[in-house]
Amino acid sequence: MASLKKPSSSVASLVQSTFFSSLAALEIQLPNGSSPSSTSPRKSSPKTLKAQTGSSSGSTYSCYTNLLKSCVAQKALSPGKQLHARLCMLGLGFDPSLATRLVHLYCDCNSLRPAHLLFDRIPKRNNFLWNILIRAYAWNGPYKAAIALYYQMLEHALVPDNYTYPFVLKACSALSAIDQGREIHEHVKKSGWEKDAFVGAALIDMYAKCGCVEDARAAFDMIHERDGRDVVSWNAMISGYAMHGYATEALNLFEEMQEQSFPDHITFVGVLSACSHGGLLNEGRKFFELMERYYNIEPTVQHYTCMVDLLGHCGRLAEAQNLIRQMKVVPDSGVWGALLNSCKMHGEMELAELALEKLIELEPDDAGNYVILSNMYAQAGKWEKVVKLRNSMTNRGIKKSVAYSWIEVKNQVHQFLTGDTSHPMYDEIYAELKRVEGLIKEAGYVPDTGSVFHDVEDDEKTHMICSHSERLAIAFGLITTPPGSRLLITKNLRVCEDCHVAIKFISKVTDREITIRDVNRYHHFKDGSCSCGDYW
């Protein structure tokens, strides 16, 4: 059957126009008011199908298969739901082939609850079906669900393949769940998929995003020893170095790559990102030109974002603005966000206001952009503008994103909010926080409360910044891990300036290496300094 140009009208000709709202837990109801929970899954006989549809069972089944294919291809959720209801009426709601396509549709439309509920009721589930749902959770979250499904898959005696591993490793990366990532790596080794290009790249990416750059390089070298390296693994390793600020290592690897493989546009995103994080202006300009002239790669918005960030990093804000004007593609929020962040670093208020205007047009509900400019106003003592900006947020119904951080200890992820008192070890955490705070103050740390609203008492300001979520996660890590071991903390937002200074002191007084993965980059704190060079 030909694919549908207008799936809703085509489907409506085959199913009833009214779609009711609940099929048991799947939130779909049959037109007669019943739900399949009241009847066991069954297969319709050809006679039944013919009686109900007026056509032969084979052609009807094929018709529904093709309609579902079209719904999946076009992410047509509403007609797909109507088809689901019709299939339930025919006793085909849990047919493995048709139900698999329905799960695929729900996952592609980010309707994971009905996808998972339907998945649970399909009698025969193959690798393809498991991979669909694991992939959906790995991309959209909750990431724990992707990892849990992977282990359930093993319990069902199914063997993960070269599609399963990249998805579940991506979920480990998102959670910084290094212990589970290492365990899955062992599974990969036993399965023989380690030499697969995409599995290998996923391993490199997982280790890099969990802060284990040496392990990422070991995985990369192993791919080389076995089967040589393709562009996917080269890109993963260059990007891994870049995200951690190891610019020299990234560029050296790129030079090596040019002798053995052919770079693509993703390669140059990693290279330019490395230049940006390392503040290598001349090198960045050289590679940006090389990409166009020698490799005939047209710059994408990601390449421009890296260049704007690099120019801003080096204080070339006017040049960054001029590059945005000359872009061959439409600037997106990443480009303007890079400019706004650069303005914050260099205190360029007027240009920051322009960048925020553009960002409001592109993503009006993102509170983080408002907060950056608000903090700039606060640090400059322009409290009237702070109030005006915050009132604008209130009027638009925009709320500041809740900051949280997490740390994995003994295969369990512990999450903290700012000022959190919900953790079972709350008393011990705050006692450690107080102890460490005393040590870093003796070492010279002075809290910077400049960005805290001016009508708050000084003591309260200090308490507010000293109980930020990343500090609670660090305190928990200090009391639950062996002395001298490395801590890896992940934060959903940007680390604030005061916490950045404080963590440098904490790394020194506790003799710990502390890695913070925030929304912008990785920070490696060691002996009182940070790998980012105080730019992030």
C-alpha distance (Angstrom), angle and dihedral (degrees) to the residues before:
residue distance angle dihedral
M1 . . .
A2 3.81 . .
S3 3.77 118.4 .
L4 3.76 115.9 -97.2
K5 3.78 123.4 -104.6
K6 3.78 92.1 -170.5
P7 3.78 105.6 25.1
S8 3.78 96.7 179.3
S9 3.81 95.6 57.5
S10 3.81 93.7 41.0
V11 3.75 93.0 49.4
A12 3.76 91.6 45.2
S13 3.79 89.2 62.6
L14 3.79 90.1 60.7
V15 3.79 101.4 37.1
Q16 3.74 133.6 43.7
S17 3.77 113.1 -83.2
T18 3.77 94.4 -129.1
F19 3.79 116.5 76.3
F20 3.77 115.2 -164.3
S21 3.75 124.2 -148.8
S22 3.77 112.1 -117.0
L23 3.77 136.1 47.7
A24 3.80 96.0 174.9
A25 3.79 106.3 -77.4
L26 3.81 90.8 -14.1
E27 3.80 91.1 74.3
I28 3.83 92.1 -123.0
Q29 3.80 125.0 114.2
L30 3.74 129.5 -164.7
P31 3.80 116.6 -114.5
N32 3.81 90.8 -113.5
G33 3.81 90.4 57.3
S34 3.79 96.4 -107.7
S35 3.78 125.5 117.1
P36 3.78 130.9 -146.4
S37 3.78 90.4 -116.5
S38 3.80 85.4 76.0
T39 3.78 92.4 54.4
S40 3.75 127.3 46.4
P41 3.81 118.1 -116.7
R42 3.78 109.2 -87.0
K43 3.76 140.3 174.1
S44 3.76 117.7 -119.7
S45 3.76 116.1 -126.9
P46 3.82 119.2 -128.8
K47 3.83 88.0 -107.9
T48 3.81 91.6 53.6
L49 3.78 92.9 47.2
K50 3.78 91.4 48.4
A51 3.79 91.7 50.0
Q52 3.78 93.1 48.9
T53 3.80 100.4 41.1
G54 3.77 105.2 23.4
S55 3.80 92.0 -125.9
S56 3.77 137.6 88.9
S57 3.79 116.7 -79.5
G58 3.82 94.0 -120.4
S59 3.79 96.0 53.4
T60 3.81 91.9 42.4
Y61 3.80 92.3 51.6
S62 3.80 90.8 47.8
C63 3.79 90.5 48.0
Y64 3.81 92.3 54.2
T65 3.79 90.6 45.5
N66 3.80 91.6 54.5
L67 3.79 93.0 44.5
L68 3.79 90.3 53.2
K69 3.80 90.3 48.2
S70 3.79 88.8 55.4
C71 3.79 92.4 47.3
V72 3.81 90.4 51.8
A73 3.81 92.9 46.7
Q74 3.81 92.0 50.9
K75 3.81 96.8 34.0
A76 3.79 87.5 -124.3
L77 3.79 99.4 171.3
S78 3.81 101.2 170.2
P79 3.83 97.5 52.9
G80 3.78 88.0 40.6
K81 3.79 89.4 58.7
Q82 3.79 89.9 50.0
L83 3.78 89.9 52.0
H84 3.79 89.0 49.6
A85 3.79 90.5 55.3
R86 3.79 91.5 48.8
L87 3.80 92.2 49.2
C88 3.79 90.0 52.2
M89 3.80 89.9 53.7
L90 3.81 88.7 53.3
G91 3.80 92.7 48.5
L92 3.80 91.2 -111.1
G93 3.80 97.9 106.8
F94 3.79 92.0 108.7
D95 3.77 99.2 34.1
P96 3.84 101.9 137.3
S97 3.81 96.1 -130.1
L98 3.80 97.7 43.6
A99 3.80 94.6 38.4
T100 3.80 89.9 51.2
R101 3.79 89.2 57.9
L102 3.78 90.0 48.7
V103 3.81 91.4 52.0
H104 3.80 87.8 48.6
L105 3.81 90.1 52.6
Y106 3.79 94.3 47.8
C107 3.81 91.1 48.0
D108 3.79 93.9 48.6
C109 3.82 88.9 50.6
N110 3.83 90.5 48.6
S111 3.81 92.0 -116.0
L112 3.76 92.9 136.6
R113 3.80 99.9 159.8
P114 3.84 95.6 62.3
A115 3.81 89.0 38.4
H116 3.80 91.9 56.3
L117 3.78 94.5 42.5
L118 3.79 91.7 51.8
F119 3.81 90.4 44.3
D120 3.80 90.0 56.5
R121 3.82 91.7 56.4
I122 3.81 99.6 47.6
P123 3.82 106.6 107.5
K124 3.81 99.0 -149.5
R125 3.80 115.5 38.2
N126 3.80 120.1 -177.6
N127 3.81 130.3 -169.3
F128 3.78 92.7 -90.7
L129 3.80 91.8 59.1
W130 3.81 93.5 46.6
N131 3.80 90.4 48.1
I132 3.81 92.3 52.1
L133 3.80 92.7 57.3
I134 3.82 95.5 39.3
R135 3.80 88.9 51.4
A136 3.80 92.2 50.7
Y137 3.80 93.0 53.1
A138 3.82 91.6 42.8
W139 3.80 90.3 56.5
N140 3.80 101.3 35.3
G141 3.79 105.8 22.5
P142 2.88 164.5 -140.7
Y143 3.80 80.4 148.5
K144 3.79 92.7 -166.0
A145 3.81 87.7 65.8
A146 3.82 91.3 59.0
I147 3.81 91.2 52.5
A148 3.81 92.3 44.6
L149 3.83 90.4 51.7
Y150 3.78 90.2 51.1
Y151 3.80 91.4 56.8
Q152 3.82 90.9 44.4
M153 3.79 87.3 53.9
L154 3.79 89.6 56.3
E155 3.80 90.6 48.7
H156 3.82 88.5 56.1
A157 3.83 88.5 57.0
L158 3.79 93.0 -113.7
V159 3.80 118.8 143.7
P160 3.83 115.7 -129.5
D161 3.79 115.1 -129.0
N162 3.80 139.0 -159.5
Y163 3.81 90.1 -72.8
T164 3.80 96.0 49.4
Y165 3.80 96.5 52.2
P166 3.82 99.5 54.8
F167 3.81 90.6 49.6
V168 3.81 97.1 48.9
L169 3.81 91.4 42.3
K170 3.79 88.4 53.5
A171 3.81 88.6 55.4
C172 3.82 89.8 50.9
S173 3.80 88.3 50.7
A174 3.80 92.4 52.3
L175 3.81 91.5 51.7
S176 3.82 94.9 39.1
A177 3.81 83.1 -127.0
I178 3.79 96.5 163.8
D179 3.81 97.0 165.1
Q180 3.79 92.2 55.7
G181 3.79 89.8 41.9
R182 3.80 90.9 55.7
E183 3.80 91.3 48.3
I184 3.81 91.4 51.4
H185 3.81 88.9 48.0
E186 3.81 87.8 59.5
H187 3.80 88.6 52.3
V188 3.80 88.9 51.3
K189 3.80 91.1 52.9
K190 3.80 92.3 51.2
S191 3.80 92.3 47.1
G192 3.80 93.9 52.0
W193 3.82 94.1 -125.5
E194 3.81 94.5 116.4
K195 3.80 91.0 96.4
D196 3.81 92.3 54.9
A197 3.82 109.0 110.9
F198 3.79 96.6 -131.1
V199 3.80 95.7 40.7
G200 3.80 89.3 49.1
A201 3.80 91.6 49.4
A202 3.81 90.0 48.6
L203 3.81 90.0 53.6
I204 3.80 91.4 50.1
D205 3.80 90.7 48.1
M206 3.82 92.9 46.7
Y207 3.79 93.9 52.2
A208 3.79 92.3 44.4
K209 3.81 93.5 49.7
C210 3.80 90.4 47.1
G211 3.80 88.4 56.6
C212 3.81 95.6 -107.8
V213 3.79 100.7 122.9
E214 3.81 93.5 161.2
D215 3.81 90.7 56.1
A216 3.80 89.7 47.6
R217 3.79 89.5 54.2
A218 3.82 90.9 47.5
A219 3.81 89.9 54.1
F220 3.80 89.6 47.6
D221 3.81 92.3 50.8
M222 3.79 91.0 48.1
I223 3.81 90.2 57.2
H224 3.81 88.7 52.1
E225 3.80 93.2 49.9
R226 3.81 93.3 51.5
D227 3.77 108.0 37.2
G228 3.76 110.6 -10.1
R229 3.77 123.1 -103.9
D230 3.76 129.6 -75.5
V231 3.77 127.2 -160.4
V232 3.82 92.8 -91.0
S233 3.80 94.5 62.4
W234 3.82 92.7 41.1
N235 3.80 89.9 52.9
A236 3.81 92.6 47.5
M237 3.80 92.8 52.8
I238 3.82 95.7 43.5
S239 3.81 89.6 49.3
G240 3.81 89.9 46.6
Y241 3.79 91.2 55.8
A242 3.80 91.5 43.8
M243 3.80 96.2 52.5
H244 3.80 89.8 54.9
G245 3.79 94.4 48.3
Y246 3.81 94.5 -110.0
A247 3.79 91.9 141.0
T248 3.80 97.7 160.3
E249 3.82 92.7 51.5
A250 3.83 91.0 47.3
L251 3.80 93.7 50.8
N252 3.80 93.4 44.3
L253 3.80 89.1 52.6
F254 3.80 90.2 48.8
E255 3.80 90.5 54.1
E256 3.81 88.5 51.5
M257 3.79 90.9 47.5
Q258 3.79 92.7 55.5
E259 3.80 88.7 63.1
Q260 3.82 94.8 51.4
S261 3.79 109.2 25.6
F262 3.79 141.6 20.0
P263 3.84 115.8 -103.9
D264 3.79 119.5 -131.3
H265 3.81 133.7 -164.7
I266 3.82 91.8 -80.3
T267 3.80 89.9 54.8
F268 3.79 90.6 57.4
V269 3.80 92.5 48.7
G270 3.81 86.8 59.0
V271 3.81 93.1 44.5
L272 3.81 94.6 48.6
S273 3.80 90.4 44.1
A274 3.80 88.8 54.4
C275 3.80 90.2 51.2
S276 3.80 89.9 48.9
H277 3.80 95.0 49.8
G278 3.79 90.4 44.9
G279 3.81 95.9 45.0
L280 3.82 91.0 -123.7
L281 3.80 100.0 156.1
N282 3.81 100.5 168.1
E283 3.79 92.8 45.4
G284 3.80 91.4 48.4
R285 3.78 92.2 52.4
K286 3.80 90.6 47.8
F287 3.81 94.4 51.6
F288 3.82 93.0 44.0
E289 3.79 89.1 55.8
L290 3.82 92.5 41.9
M291 3.79 90.6 54.0
E292 3.81 92.5 57.1
R293 3.80 102.7 35.2
Y294 3.80 103.6 36.1
Y295 3.81 104.0 26.2
N296 3.84 97.0 31.2
I297 3.79 91.6 -132.8
E298 3.79 113.4 153.2
P299 3.82 111.4 -137.0
T300 3.79 114.1 -106.3
V301 3.77 125.9 -155.4
Q302 3.84 88.8 -93.5
H303 3.81 91.3 58.4
Y304 3.79 91.4 49.1
T305 3.81 90.4 48.5
C306 3.80 90.1 56.0
M307 3.80 91.7 48.9
V308 3.82 93.5 47.9
D309 3.80 88.9 49.3
L310 3.81 91.4 48.2
L311 3.81 93.6 48.9
G312 3.78 90.1 46.4
H313 3.81 90.8 47.6
C314 3.81 88.3 56.8
G315 3.81 93.8 46.2
R316 3.81 94.8 -107.1
L317 3.80 93.9 132.4
A318 3.81 96.7 149.0
E319 3.79 89.7 51.1
A320 3.82 89.9 48.4
Q321 3.79 90.5 52.3
N322 3.80 90.9 48.2
L323 3.83 90.7 51.1
I324 3.81 89.5 53.7
R325 3.83 89.4 53.5
Q326 3.82 90.2 52.0
M327 3.80 97.2 46.1
K328 3.80 116.1 132.3
V329 3.80 90.4 -146.1
V330 3.79 131.3 49.0
P331 3.84 111.4 -86.6
D332 3.80 112.1 -115.3
S333 3.78 132.3 -160.6
G334 3.81 90.9 -81.9
V335 3.81 91.8 61.1
W336 3.80 95.0 46.6
G337 3.79 90.9 41.7
A338 3.81 90.1 55.1
L339 3.81 89.4 51.6
L340 3.81 92.3 47.2
N341 3.79 91.7 50.5
S342 3.81 90.6 49.0
C343 3.79 90.0 51.1
K344 3.79 88.8 53.3
M345 3.80 91.3 52.5
H346 3.79 92.5 51.3
G347 3.81 99.8 33.4
E348 3.82 94.0 -117.6
M349 3.80 98.4 159.3
E350 3.81 101.7 174.0
L351 3.80 95.4 50.8
A352 3.81 89.7 44.3
E353 3.80 89.4 57.8
L354 3.81 89.9 52.8
A355 3.80 91.4 49.0
L356 3.80 90.9 50.5
E357 3.82 90.9 51.3
K358 3.80 89.7 55.7
L359 3.80 91.9 45.4
I360 3.80 91.9 51.2
E361 3.82 88.4 55.2
L362 3.82 91.4 51.1
E363 3.82 102.2 37.0
P364 3.81 108.3 9.4
D365 3.81 94.6 173.1
D366 3.82 98.3 53.9
A367 3.80 105.4 112.3
G368 3.80 93.5 -171.3
N369 3.80 92.8 73.8
Y370 3.78 92.2 53.7
V371 3.79 91.1 47.5
I372 3.82 92.9 55.7
L373 3.80 92.8 55.4
S374 3.80 91.5 40.0
N375 3.81 89.6 55.6
M376 3.80 90.1 48.7
Y377 3.79 89.7 54.0
A378 3.82 91.1 46.7
Q379 3.79 93.6 50.4
A380 3.80 89.3 49.8
G381 3.82 90.6 49.6
K382 3.81 93.0 -116.0
W383 3.78 94.8 140.7
E384 3.80 95.3 160.6
K385 3.80 89.4 61.0
V386 3.79 89.6 46.4
V387 3.81 90.1 55.3
K388 3.81 91.9 45.2
L389 3.80 92.6 50.6
R390 3.79 93.5 46.6
N391 3.80 90.7 48.3
S392 3.80 88.1 52.1
M393 3.80 88.7 54.1
T394 3.80 90.7 49.5
N395 3.80 92.8 48.9
R396 3.80 90.5 51.0
G397 3.81 91.1 48.4
I398 3.80 91.7 -116.6
K399 3.78 117.3 151.8
K400 3.77 126.0 -165.2
S401 3.79 111.2 -103.9
V402 3.78 114.6 -104.6
A403 3.79 109.7 -110.5
Y404 3.77 117.5 -136.3
S405 3.79 137.0 165.1
W406 3.77 133.1 -164.2
I407 3.78 139.9 -163.3
E408 3.79 130.7 -166.9
V409 3.81 115.8 -132.8
K410 3.80 122.6 173.4
N411 3.80 93.2 -11.4
Q412 3.80 92.9 -52.5
V413 3.81 125.8 107.7
H414 3.83 116.3 -136.3
Q415 3.80 117.2 -163.5
F416 3.81 127.6 -160.5
L417 3.79 135.3 -169.0
T418 3.79 124.3 -156.4
G419 3.80 108.5 -77.2
D420 3.81 89.2 5.1
T421 3.81 116.5 177.1
S422 3.80 98.2 168.2
H423 3.79 99.5 91.3
P424 3.84 115.6 105.5
M425 3.82 88.8 -126.8
Y426 3.81 92.9 50.1
D427 3.82 95.3 129.7
E428 3.82 94.3 49.4
I429 3.82 92.0 45.4
Y430 3.79 94.5 53.5
A431 3.80 91.8 43.1
E432 3.81 89.1 55.1
L433 3.79 90.8 44.9
K434 3.80 90.2 54.0
R435 3.81 92.0 46.9
V436 3.80 93.0 50.7
E437 3.80 91.8 44.0
G438 3.79 89.1 57.8
L439 3.81 91.5 49.8
I440 3.79 95.4 50.2
K441 3.81 92.7 46.7
E442 3.79 88.5 54.1
A443 3.82 87.3 51.2
G444 3.81 91.1 54.7
Y445 3.79 106.4 -87.7
V446 3.81 114.8 149.4
P447 3.84 116.8 -173.8
D448 3.80 113.9 -117.8
T449 3.78 107.0 -143.2
G450 3.79 95.7 167.4
S451 3.80 95.2 116.7
V452 3.83 95.0 48.8
F453 3.79 113.8 101.9
H454 3.81 111.6 -88.3
D455 3.80 98.3 -125.6
V456 3.82 92.3 66.5
E457 3.80 119.9 96.8
D458 3.82 116.0 -108.1
D459 3.81 94.2 -115.3
E460 3.78 90.8 50.7
K461 3.82 90.8 48.1
T462 3.79 90.3 54.7
H463 3.81 92.1 47.6
M464 3.81 91.0 49.5
I465 3.80 95.5 54.7
C466 3.81 94.8 38.0
S467 3.80 91.7 58.0
H468 3.79 96.8 51.9
S469 3.79 113.7 143.4
E470 3.81 96.3 -106.7
R471 3.81 91.3 54.6
L472 3.80 91.3 51.8
A473 3.81 89.7 50.3
I474 3.81 90.3 49.6
A475 3.81 92.1 49.0
F476 3.80 89.8 50.5
G477 3.80 90.4 49.1
L478 3.80 92.0 50.1
I479 3.81 93.0 56.1
T480 3.83 97.7 40.4
T481 3.81 103.8 43.3
P482 3.83 131.8 63.3
P483 3.84 116.5 -87.7
G484 3.78 112.4 -89.8
S485 3.81 95.7 19.1
R486 3.79 119.9 131.7
L487 3.81 120.4 -102.3
L488 3.80 122.7 -146.3
I489 3.81 116.2 -162.8
T490 3.80 125.0 -179.2
K491 3.80 121.9 -158.1
N492 3.79 127.7 -170.0
L493 3.82 93.4 -144.5
R494 3.78 137.9 37.8
V495 3.82 117.0 -68.5
C496 3.81 108.7 -111.9
E497 3.80 121.5 -121.1
D498 3.80 95.1 -110.2
C499 3.80 94.1 50.4
H500 3.80 89.2 48.0
V501 3.81 90.4 56.1
A502 3.81 92.4 42.7
I503 3.81 93.9 50.9
K504 3.80 90.6 52.5
F505 3.80 87.5 57.3
I506 3.81 92.1 43.8
S507 3.81 91.5 53.6
K508 3.80 89.2 54.4
V509 3.82 101.1 44.3
T510 3.83 93.9 43.4
D511 3.82 95.5 40.0
R512 3.80 89.9 -129.7
E513 3.77 133.1 137.3
I514 3.79 106.3 -132.5
T515 3.80 123.0 -168.8
I516 3.78 118.0 -163.7
R517 3.78 118.2 -167.9
D518 3.79 108.0 -163.3
V519 3.79 130.8 170.8
N520 3.83 91.8 -85.2
R521 3.80 106.9 40.2
Y522 3.80 148.4 -43.4
H523 3.79 121.8 -69.8
H524 3.80 118.9 -158.8
F525 3.80 109.0 -162.6
K526 3.77 116.1 -165.3
D527 3.83 133.4 154.5
G528 3.80 92.0 -8.9
S529 3.81 99.4 -49.8
C530 3.81 137.0 91.9
S531 3.78 129.6 -136.0
C532 3.82 91.4 -132.4
G533 3.80 92.5 68.4
D534 3.81 87.8 -130.0
Y535 3.81 93.1 -63.1
W536 3.78 119.8 113.7
